[in-house]
Amino acid sequence: MSEITTKTLLDAGVHYGHLTSKWNPKMAPFIFMEQNGIHIIDLNKTLSKLNDAKAAVKSITKSGRKVMFVATKKQAKEIVQNEATRVNMPYVTERWLGGMLTNFATVRKSIKKMQTIEKMSQDGTYSHLNKKERLMKDREKVKLHRLLGGIEQLNRLPAALFIIDVKREHIAVAEAQKLNIPIFAIVDTNSNPNLADHPIPGNDDASASVELLTREFANAIAEGLSERKQAKEAAKKDSDKAPASEEVASN
């Protein structure tokens, strides 16, 4: 697993928290000091929690399960989408739809509807619609893809969530907790770290900080997937050898 240092975190501004007046007292164990009215996060704690989170998520993805990335704040959306796509994981970067987890069956129906419209546009069905109907279908497809495109391939509930800013994504947090889905999250000094099963204390506003922490998390997923693939290949080789060994033994 790739290693980063406290200096790497420092250079990315991971240590900068919020104004002391906006702090959540439950973040006290992760705060190093106060500087010019701003809380400074203890990067040794960040590094420790990050490594714990990476080990845990690596185990999840090695078993073949999915982790959903969630970030709807402007400075994190593109970063999260890119990293989730890189490791072939579902993501939500637009508005979180209420019931996305707790009413997953209905969400799957909306995804199938989006896929049906996409199929219609490709198989010639559109040619039988008038201009107004095509326009309405196109608008519906764009809207559905914007909201659900990131989870199109998700056929069952994710095994875990990775969230940027638990305070902002409180609906996603509540739904995951209701279903006992583990939460990995970057938590800033204005957040409650107890809302996450695996809190990673850090700046959740600065792009450089979000990018570094998200990339490290995604790298751990990539390693889990790689080890899963290697294990499968090894198992296949063993099964291929078995019949040959049996044939030799019978001769």
C-alpha positions as CSV (number, residue, x, y, z in Angstrom):
1,M,0.0,0.0,0.0
2,S,1.4,3.4,-1.0
3,E,2.7,5.5,1.9
4,I,2.4,9.2,2.5
5,T,3.8,11.3,5.3
6,T,2.6,14.1,7.5
7,K,4.7,16.5,5.3
8,T,2.6,15.3,2.2
9,L,-0.5,16.1,4.2
10,L,0.9,19.5,5.3
11,D,1.8,20.5,1.8
12,A,-1.8,19.8,0.7
13,G,-3.2,21.9,3.5
14,V,-5.0,19.0,5.1
15,H,-4.3,20.5,8.6
16,Y,-6.4,23.6,8.1
17,G,-9.7,23.4,10.0
18,H,-12.5,25.9,10.4
19,L,-12.7,29.0,12.6
20,T,-12.6,28.1,16.3
21,S,-16.1,29.6,16.7
22,K,-17.5,27.0,14.3
23,W,-15.9,23.9,15.8
24,N,-17.6,20.7,16.9
25,P,-16.3,19.8,20.4
26,K,-16.3,16.1,19.4
27,M,-13.4,16.9,17.1
28,A,-11.3,17.8,20.1
29,P,-9.2,14.6,20.0
30,F,-8.1,15.4,16.5
31,I,-7.2,19.1,17.0
32,F,-3.5,19.9,17.5
33,M,-3.8,23.6,18.3
34,E,-5.4,27.0,17.6
35,Q,-3.7,29.5,15.3
36,N,-5.1,32.9,14.4
37,G,-8.6,31.9,15.3
38,I,-8.4,28.7,13.2
39,H,-8.2,25.1,14.5
40,I,-5.2,23.1,13.2
41,I,-5.8,19.4,12.8
42,D,-3.3,16.9,14.2
43,L,-1.8,15.3,11.0
44,N,-0.4,12.4,13.0
45,K,-4.0,11.5,13.8
46,T,-5.0,12.1,10.2
47,L,-2.3,9.8,8.9
48,S,-3.2,7.1,11.4
49,K,-6.9,7.2,10.6
50,L,-6.2,7.4,6.9
51,N,-4.1,4.2,7.1
52,D,-6.8,2.5,9.1
53,A,-9.4,3.5,6.5
54,K,-7.3,2.3,3.6
55,A,-6.8,-1.1,5.2
56,A,-10.5,-1.5,5.9
57,V,-11.6,-0.5,2.4
58,K,-9.0,-2.6,0.8
59,S,-10.5,-5.6,2.6
60,I,-14.0,-4.7,1.4
61,T,-13.1,-4.3,-2.3
62,K,-10.9,-7.4,-2.2
63,S,-14.1,-9.3,-1.4
64,G,-15.7,-7.9,-4.6
65,R,-18.1,-5.4,-2.9
66,K,-18.7,-1.8,-4.0
67,V,-18.0,1.5,-2.2
68,M,-20.1,4.5,-3.1
69,F,-18.4,7.9,-3.2
70,V,-20.5,10.9,-2.2
71,A,-19.6,14.6,-2.6
72,T,-21.9,17.3,-3.8
73,K,-19.9,20.3,-2.8
74,K,-18.5,22.2,-5.8
75,Q,-14.8,21.9,-5.1
76,A,-15.0,18.1,-4.5
77,K,-17.4,16.9,-7.2
78,E,-15.0,16.5,-10.1
79,I,-12.2,15.1,-8.0
80,V,-14.5,12.4,-6.5
81,Q,-16.1,11.6,-9.9
82,N,-12.6,11.1,-11.4
83,E,-11.3,8.9,-8.6
84,A,-14.5,6.8,-8.3
85,T,-14.4,6.3,-12.1
86,R,-10.8,5.3,-12.0
87,V,-11.5,2.4,-9.7
88,N,-14.9,1.6,-11.2
89,M,-16.9,2.5,-8.1
90,P,-20.3,4.2,-8.0
91,Y,-20.6,7.9,-7.1
92,V,-23.0,10.7,-6.4
93,T,-21.8,14.2,-7.1
94,E,-25.1,15.9,-7.8
95,R,-28.1,16.3,-5.4
96,W,-28.5,13.3,-3.1
97,L,-32.0,11.9,-3.8
98,G,-33.9,11.0,-0.6
99,G,-34.2,7.3,-0.5
100,M,-31.3,6.6,-2.7
101,L,-30.3,3.8,-0.2
102,T,-33.4,3.2,1.9
103,N,-35.7,3.1,-1.2
104,F,-33.1,1.5,-3.6
105,A,-35.7,-0.5,-5.5
106,T,-37.4,2.6,-6.7
107,V,-34.1,4.2,-7.6
108,R,-33.3,1.1,-9.7
109,K,-36.5,1.7,-11.6
110,S,-35.5,5.2,-12.4
111,I,-32.1,3.9,-13.7
112,K,-33.8,1.3,-15.9
113,K,-36.0,4.1,-17.2
114,M,-32.9,6.1,-18.1
115,Q,-31.4,3.0,-19.8
116,T,-34.6,2.4,-21.8
117,I,-34.6,6.0,-23.1
118,E,-30.9,5.6,-24.1
119,K,-31.8,2.4,-25.9
120,M,-34.6,4.1,-27.7
121,S,-32.3,6.7,-29.0
122,Q,-30.0,4.0,-30.4
123,D,-32.3,1.4,-31.9
124,G,-34.4,3.7,-34.1
125,T,-37.4,4.0,-31.8
126,Y,-36.9,7.8,-31.7
127,S,-37.7,8.0,-35.4
128,H,-41.4,7.1,-34.6
129,L,-41.7,9.9,-32.1
130,N,-42.7,13.5,-33.0
131,K,-40.3,16.4,-32.3
132,K,-41.9,17.4,-29.0
133,E,-41.8,13.8,-27.7
134,R,-38.2,13.4,-28.6
135,L,-37.3,16.7,-26.9
136,M,-39.1,15.6,-23.7
137,K,-37.3,12.2,-23.7
138,D,-34.0,13.9,-24.3
139,R,-34.5,16.3,-21.4
140,E,-35.6,13.4,-19.1
141,K,-32.6,11.4,-20.1
142,V,-30.2,14.3,-19.4
143,K,-31.8,14.9,-16.0
144,L,-31.7,11.2,-15.0
145,H,-28.2,10.8,-16.2
146,R,-27.0,13.8,-14.2
147,L,-28.6,12.4,-11.0
148,L,-28.1,8.7,-11.5
149,G,-25.4,8.2,-14.1
150,G,-22.8,7.6,-11.4
151,I,-24.7,4.7,-9.9
152,E,-26.0,3.2,-13.2
153,Q,-24.0,-0.1,-12.7
154,L,-24.9,-0.4,-9.0
155,N,-27.2,-3.5,-8.9
156,R,-27.4,-3.8,-5.1
157,L,-26.7,-1.6,-2.1
158,P,-23.1,-0.6,-1.7
159,A,-21.0,-2.2,1.1
160,A,-19.8,1.2,2.3
161,L,-19.9,4.9,1.6
162,F,-17.0,7.3,1.3
163,I,-18.2,10.8,2.1
164,I,-16.7,14.3,1.7
165,D,-18.2,16.4,4.5
166,V,-20.7,14.4,6.7
167,K,-22.3,17.7,7.8
168,R,-23.3,18.6,4.2
169,E,-24.2,15.0,3.3
170,H,-26.4,14.4,6.4
171,I,-29.2,12.7,4.4
172,A,-26.7,10.1,3.0
173,V,-25.3,9.6,6.4
174,A,-28.7,9.0,8.0
175,E,-29.7,6.5,5.3
176,A,-26.4,4.6,5.6
177,Q,-26.8,4.5,9.4
178,K,-30.4,3.2,9.1
179,L,-29.2,0.3,6.9
180,N,-26.0,-0.3,8.9
181,I,-23.8,0.5,5.9
182,P,-20.3,1.5,7.1
183,I,-19.2,5.1,6.5
184,F,-15.7,6.3,5.6
185,A,-15.5,10.1,5.6
186,I,-13.2,13.1,5.6
187,V,-14.3,15.1,8.7
188,D,-13.4,18.7,9.2
189,T,-13.3,20.5,12.6
190,N,-16.9,21.6,12.2
191,S,-18.2,18.0,11.9
192,N,-19.1,15.2,14.2
193,P,-16.6,12.4,13.7
194,N,-18.8,9.9,15.4
195,L,-21.1,10.0,12.4
196,A,-18.5,8.0,10.5
197,D,-17.3,4.5,11.3
198,H,-13.9,5.4,9.8
199,P,-13.4,9.2,10.2
200,I,-10.4,10.8,8.5
201,P,-9.8,14.2,10.1
202,G,-8.9,16.7,7.5
203,N,-9.7,19.8,5.5
204,D,-12.8,19.0,3.5
205,D,-13.0,22.3,1.7
206,A,-9.6,22.9,0.0
207,S,-9.3,21.0,-3.4
208,A,-5.7,20.0,-2.8
209,S,-6.6,18.3,0.6
210,V,-9.7,16.6,-0.8
211,E,-7.8,15.4,-3.9
212,L,-4.9,13.9,-1.8
213,L,-7.2,12.1,0.7
214,T,-9.6,10.9,-2.0
215,R,-6.7,9.6,-4.2
216,E,-5.1,7.7,-1.3
217,F,-8.5,6.1,-0.5
218,A,-9.0,5.2,-4.1
219,N,-5.5,3.8,-4.3
220,A,-6.4,1.4,-1.5
221,I,-9.5,0.3,-3.4
222,A,-7.3,-0.3,-6.5
223,E,-5.0,-2.5,-4.5
224,G,-7.9,-4.5,-3.1
225,L,-9.2,-5.0,-6.6
226,S,-5.8,-6.0,-7.9
227,E,-5.3,-8.6,-5.2
228,R,-8.8,-10.0,-5.9
229,K,-7.9,-10.3,-9.5
230,Q,-4.6,-12.1,-8.7
231,A,-6.3,-14.5,-6.3
232,K,-8.9,-15.4,-9.0
233,E,-6.1,-16.0,-11.6
234,A,-4.2,-18.2,-9.1
235,A,-7.4,-20.2,-8.4
236,K,-8.0,-20.6,-12.1
237,K,-4.5,-21.9,-12.6
238,D,-4.9,-24.4,-9.8
239,S,-8.2,-25.6,-11.2
240,D,-6.6,-26.0,-14.6
241,K,-3.8,-28.0,-13.2
242,A,-6.0,-30.4,-11.2
243,P,-7.5,-32.3,-14.2
244,A,-4.1,-32.8,-15.7
245,S,-2.7,-34.1,-12.5
246,E,-5.6,-36.5,-12.2
247,E,-5.0,-37.7,-15.7
248,V,-1.4,-38.4,-15.0
249,A,-2.3,-40.3,-11.9
250,S,-4.8,-42.5,-13.7
251,N,-2.2,-43.4,-16.3
